[in-house]
Amino acid sequence: MDRPHSGPAGPARTGGAAVTASQGTTKIAEARDLVLSFGSTPALRGASLSVQKGEIVAVMGPSGSGKSTLLHCLAGILVPDEGEAWYGGQRLDTLSDDKRSALRRDRFGFVFQSGQLVPELTAEENVALPLLLSGTRRGPAMTAARKWFAALGLDGLERRRSGELSGGQAQRVALARGLVTGPEVLFADEPTGSLDSVSGELVMNLLTAAVREQGTTVVLVTHDARVAAYADREVVVRDGKVSTLTGVQP
Amino acid sequence: MVVSVPLTLLGLLERGPSHGYDLKRDYDAYFGQGRPLRYSQVYATLSRLARDGKAVAGPVEQGAGPERRRYIITEGGAADVERWLAEPAPPEPDLQSELFAKVVLALMLGRPADSYLDIQRAAHLQRMRELTELKRAGDPLTVLLADHSIYRLEADLRWIDHTAARLDLLGRAVQR
């Protein structure tokens, strides 16, 4: 069931999003006291996080701390056992599967550690895939996809399949796929985790340049401080909770 | 680590004979990083290098302004530069760093070491953000220097995370 978003600090609503009046920033996503267990193993134990529109937030923490689970809850991929996940004035965790899928498809972009490109498709078809899945005709979808190749230094690789790309190239194709729909939020889970430092730096430079230009909000899960340094701020997840010190709002 | 000024100036001299003014300008541009050499330091160093046979001072040249003479590196000076460049710089284990001392004392005194580590992590990451931003618009030398600082900060951060994960064990080790 949908209901109006009202943040802890009592923000006023404009359109679908909540505005923190004191700072003039717009809250776009929020996790409130999320609890989630996988079987008997707790992953989140009351995790809370607010993400402002247009910011890049790095979510850091040791392996198994719950940082990826938190990202999946904010992105509507997982539904918490307790607590609330909000997106743009809409409560995510009470939406139907179909509505959450539509939201993910229409508003969110995703980049994961290994590009997870579809091996049977060419690079440009992989980039166009989110558009094709949301009903865009093939011609316009491919045209939109090809625009990203120059922007990400991938000229000439449009027809290659994932097996014919280097790790860094494949990850840039995955980044293009995550951004091709012009998402409001890009969820990136260890986007450079499988790359060497030089390739990782290139991906992060391109990622941050592209999202700044598009005004895309980014939730970036990483254990790598050098990657987190591209973000506007970082939070640390420890034992399923966001550290209160680092979770303080900007 | 502090850069050896005499050896660095000798290294710059190996490119060709130079005036003190030019050496200072190049040193400041490449290695100064906001801490330029004083002219007096440059000329005192060059005098010492000349006294020790590492460089030779040419005749005073006609012209206005400060002392105008070129310095030329000697074979002994070039050998010093070659030897210096071939030697590894001493690894700096920083065994008595302030970070270490604060964590140990916090644990000894029953203070919240995890909070200190969180504050330190945030400060390190803030500095890494500044350096990352510096790289964005920087020339290749600035990028190289910023990367060096970033990797050193990263090493501290890894230690901070490693330590944060073992505070219980460490706490027991320092309790009397």
Interface residues (C-beta under 8 A of the other chain):
Chain A: P62 N205 A225 R226 A228 A229 Y230 A231 E234 V236 R238 S243 L245 T246
Chain B: S115 D118 I119 R121 A122 H124 L125 M128 R129 L131 T132 R136 I150 Y151 L153 E154 L157 R158 D161 A164 A165
